[in-house]
């Protein structure tokens, strides 16, 4: 395998739906995107899942502007069913994810423009449009990753030594020092 092939394979996301930004209709539009079986398998490997049964999203886009002043507002809803190993028993934990997300895509070309967005006090996250293309598959995959439980656990399973203590029930490690002071 030559270096070009390695680099190209690293740059291609498992779930890719690249669309040239200028080809997106000005104004509002709706798009439904489903991951194929192979894409689900590849994403499961990427995220350390046992299985990703399905991944689908409904995106509502609102494009404003063009060229260097292009901005796309994305309001999305994603649905997924997945299984991942329980952190205690390693048995499959099945999860269904239904979540909404909002992303603003912009052809930010100047550092000054980025700084003015940060200084404006606006809490919205602005992602750059790179090479005049938006990869909606990768955008959906990233939002799925945010929703995956990093420590999945089967219900009613407690592991050895895994008890939850509160500040009231835990003995203060410095209590011994208090006794030394009175001696």
N, C-alpha and C positions, 0 to 999 in steps of 0.2 A: 504494500500500500504506500503510495507516495504522499508527500506532505500536503499537496493540494487536496487530495481526497480526505485526509484527516481533518484539515481545516474546514472544508466544505461540510463534512458530516457533523462537526461540532457546531456549526452555525445554523443548521437546519433544525428547528424545533420539531418535537414529536407530533404536535397538533398545530399545523400551520394553515392559515387562511389569509395570505397576503392580498391586499387590495390597494391599488394606487389611490392615494388620498384624493387626487383631483377627479377620479372617476366616481366618487361617492356623490350622489345627488345633493345639490344645494337645497337646504331646508330639511324637512323631517322624512325619515324612512325607517322601515322595520326590516330586520333580518333574523332568520332562524338558522342556527348552526348546530349540527350534530357531529360528534366525533365518531369515526368509523371504529369497527372492532379492533383493527390493528393500531389505530391511534390511541384507543383506550388501553390496550396492552402496553404500548410504549410509555404512556403517561404513568401507568401503574408502576412500571420499573423506575421511572424518574423520581416518583414520590415515595417509593418504598412500600407500596401497597401490595396486598395479595391479589387484588382484582379491582378493576374499575369496570363495573357492569355497563354503565352508560354515562355520557356527559352531553348535555345539550344546553343551549342558551338562546334566549330571545333578546336581541339588542334593538334598542330604539336610538337611532342616530339623529343628530341635528347638526348639519354642517353649515358653517358660516364662513364667508370669505373664500379666498383662493390664493394660490401661489405662496408667497412668504407671509401672508396674513390669514392663513387657513386655520380654523379651529373646529374641532368636531367634539360635540358633547355626546357621550355614550352613557345611556342608562340601560343596565342589563339585569337579567334574571337568569341564574344558572341552576340547573338541576343535575344531580349526580347520585349514583348509588355505588358504594365502594365497600371493600372489606380490607381490614388491616389487622396485623397481629396484636393481640392483647399484650400489654407490657408486663403482665404477671404470668399468664398461662400460655401465651403464644397461640391460643386458639383464635379463630377469626372473629373479629368484631365487625358487624355490618352496620353501616351508617348511610343514611339518606340525607343529602344536603340540598336545601332550597335556600337560596340567598339572592339578595339584590346588591348591585354595586353601581357606582357612578365614577366615570373617568372622563377627564377632559384631555383631548389630544390637541397639540398645537405645534405649528412649525416654528418653534422658538429658534431664532437664529443668532440672537445676541445675548451675551451674559447680562447686559443691562436690563433687557426685557425680563429675564428670569428674576433678577433682583427686585424689579418693580413689582412683580407678582408676589414675591415673598413678603415684601414690605407692605403690601396693601392690606394685610391682615386676613386675606381670603383663605379659608381652610381647605378649599378644593385642591386636590392633587392634580398637577398638570404634567402629563407625560409628553415627551417630545415625539414628533413624527419624524422618523429617521429615513433618509433616502426617499422621501415623498411617498412612503408606503406604510400602511397600517396592517399589522398582523393580528387580526381579530381572534384567531385560534390561540395564539400565545397569550393574548390579553385575557381570554377566558381561562386558560390553564393557570395563569398566575393568580387569578381570583379564586379558583378552586383550591390552590395550594394554601392560600390564607385561611380557608375554612376547614381544612383537614385537621382533626384532633391530633396534636403531637404526642399525646399519651393515652391512646385508646385503652379502655378497660372494660371487660365484661361486667355486667351488673352483678352485684352481690358477691364480688370476688375481692378478698383482702389478701394481700401477700404477707409473707413472714416479715415482721419488723416494720411493716408499713402502716403505722397507726397515726392518726392525726391528733396532734396535741395542741391545746390552746395555751395561751400565756397563763391562764389561771391554774391549769392542771399540771403544768411543767414545773419542776423544782428549779428554783433560781440557783445557778451554779456559783453565785457569789454569796449565798447564804452562810457558807462555812466561814467566810471572812468576818461576818457580823459577830460570830461567837468569839473570834480572836480579839476583837476590839474591846470586849468587856473583861478580858483576863488581865 
